[in-house]
Amino acid sequence: MLDRLLKSLFAPAPQPLADADARLALTALLVRLARSDNDYARAEIDQIEQIIAARYQLGQAEAAELRQQAEAVEAEAPDTVRFTQAIKEAVPYEDRRRVVESAWMVVLADGARADEEDALMRMVAALLGVNDRDSNIARQKAAKS
């Protein structure tokens, strides 16, 4: 699965992702956002695992395993533009809006909003095709949860 996803992301034109690959790619995107400020905090790791456990109905061990696989994908994945392009093509708009909300939850998990995280969030939301208004609403919802 990991090799297949990476091959897809490195292809000249990313191919649509299978469900399992989309799950891994979305989790890797959350990891990339958490790592963007060079402080991959335990609170962010826990938040990622909570998000994916709820989203994909996983137990704690399964969520931790998916997060670990996603960390490997994120470390090997190409630039964020190609990464998000593959996700955008695989995920309907409403789900991408929820991905942005989940991403904001990860960014806000450690209680600090670094400039790097804010900049990457703006770029990721735009690349996923989520408009500024919906991204702002997603941020507000994430801040309340």
Secondary structure in CASP SS format (residue, H / E / C, confidence):
PFRMAT SS
TARGET T0000
AUTHOR 0000-0000-0000
METHOD secondary structure of the structure
MODEL  1
M C 1.00
L H 1.00
D H 1.00
R H 1.00
L H 1.00
L H 1.00
K H 1.00
S H 1.00
L H 1.00
F H 1.00
A C 1.00
P C 1.00
A C 1.00
P C 1.00
Q C 1.00
P C 1.00
L C 1.00
A C 1.00
D H 1.00
A H 1.00
D H 1.00
A H 1.00
R H 1.00
L H 1.00
A H 1.00
L H 1.00
T H 1.00
A H 1.00
L H 1.00
L H 1.00
V H 1.00
R H 1.00
L H 1.00
A H 1.00
R H 1.00
S C 1.00
D C 1.00
N C 1.00
D C 1.00
Y C 1.00
A C 1.00
R H 1.00
A H 1.00
E H 1.00
I H 1.00
D H 1.00
Q H 1.00
I H 1.00
E H 1.00
Q H 1.00
I H 1.00
I H 1.00
A H 1.00
A H 1.00
R H 1.00
Y H 1.00
Q C 1.00
L C 1.00
G C 1.00
Q H 1.00
A H 1.00
E H 1.00
A H 1.00
A H 1.00
E H 1.00
L H 1.00
R H 1.00
Q H 1.00
Q H 1.00
A H 1.00
E H 1.00
A H 1.00
V H 1.00
E H 1.00
A H 1.00
E H 1.00
A C 1.00
P C 1.00
D C 1.00
T H 1.00
V H 1.00
R H 1.00
F H 1.00
T H 1.00
Q H 1.00
A H 1.00
I H 1.00
K H 1.00
E H 1.00
A H 1.00
V C 1.00
P C 1.00
Y H 1.00
E H 1.00
D H 1.00
R H 1.00
R H 1.00
R H 1.00
V H 1.00
V H 1.00
E H 1.00
S H 1.00
A H 1.00
W H 1.00
M H 1.00
V H 1.00
V H 1.00
L H 1.00
A C 1.00
D C 1.00
G C 1.00
A C 1.00
R C 1.00
A C 1.00
D H 1.00
E H 1.00
E H 1.00
D H 1.00
A H 1.00
L H 1.00
M H 1.00
R H 1.00
M H 1.00
V H 1.00
A H 1.00
A H 1.00
L H 1.00
L C 1.00
G C 1.00
V C 1.00
N C 1.00
D H 1.00
R H 1.00
D H 1.00
S H 1.00
N H 1.00
I H 1.00
A H 1.00
R H 1.00
Q H 1.00
K H 1.00
A H 1.00
A H 1.00
K H 1.00
S C 1.00
END
